[in-house]
């Protein structure tokens, strides 16, 4: 019997897992309090796009065994916490996108700016917590597997850049009192960094994390 593992052996499986995480975050943390149609529509659309990507680009969807380097219990601790972080900041991205699409509309379909800012803050705090745990568990796994905590691998470097962007977002809100459009824009920039860390590094930059 092989090593039991979550669906994270390749890019296709991770996209499916990412869509699950986003759906669960929306359903369990945000759907009851933020009951307006646009948020649910965009959340569903985003998850659908994640599932369509493998079909659109002709991605290999056949099941494959986990590579030996990933056959470790650290896979659960590190990769899943990272994806939980992606899910949290992904919800923050969607709320920021709604904010930027239309200001001062309000109503059942379009929430007020105050609700959007509150939801974005909660989502990013939750996502930032898991991103931090992801970096910590990743460093511990690296020390266990390669004998060092940090190697400035492209994935590690971009994970740190993403973490710093969201740390800056929280600092700007809590210490500087920033609100409004610039915070929404910074949230969008942060999620763009997430996507590059998740997808771009795998295909554009070679390194120790090139398993996709």
Secondary structure, DSSP 8 states (H G I E B T S, - for coil): ------S-SSHHHHHHHHHHHHHHHIIIIITTTS--HHHHHHHHHHHHHHHHHHHHTT---S-----GGG-STHHHHHHHHHHHHHHHHHHHHHHHHHHHH-SS--TTTS--HHHHHHHHHHHHHHHHHHHHHHHHHHHHHHHHHHS-S----HHHHHHHHHHHHHHHHHHHHHTS---THHHHHHHHHHHHHHHIIIIIHHHHS-STT---
